[in-house]
């Protein structure tokens, strides 16, 4: 069996009490199904690697756990999640082991993901990814950055992809009030140097 990454051991120890058995359960199934899996920490939360690519990942939050496959769109049999329970990954907001599919189903999904990696199948591009990578600066965000030098400096230091996440998030607001509210939130996060998806990032 592949060795366990001590950083993930520490991650589980820091997780909320309700989350620990869910994380341990997922970790055990991944190892049992893919004995040569490699553990690592990416973007602040546990990832499992196989055949040189990400197989799946899990993350703990204050009130739920998330689990998902890197190429989840290509895996057959995963049931859609209620939109109100959506979260990072494909299985919604997990609070207990019973919220997950059974061991046999999970193992089947893992084997599908393993095969995709072994075949060198690439993650499918989302509709958003197929658009032009140039995104216009929403005027609401531009106004906020003009008022906050600190936020503007942090925004300019972000990698292009993280800048785009902010731009797209705000531009997708259909109402002026929505775009304004998102811009104000963005300015607040940027003042602390936070990327758009900072909630999904935990310290190693």
Buried (B, 14 or more C-beta within 10 A) or exposed (E): EBEEBEEBEEBBEEBBEBBBBBBEBBBEBBBBBBEEBBBEBEEEBBBBBBBEBBBBBBBBBEEBBBBBBBBBEBBEEBEEBEEEEBBBBBBBBBBEBEBBBEBEEBBBBBEBBBBBBEEEEEBEEEEEEEEEEEBEBBEBBEEBBEEBEEBBEBBEEBEEEBBBBBBBBBBEBEEEEEBBBBBEBBBEBBBEBBBBEEEBBBEE
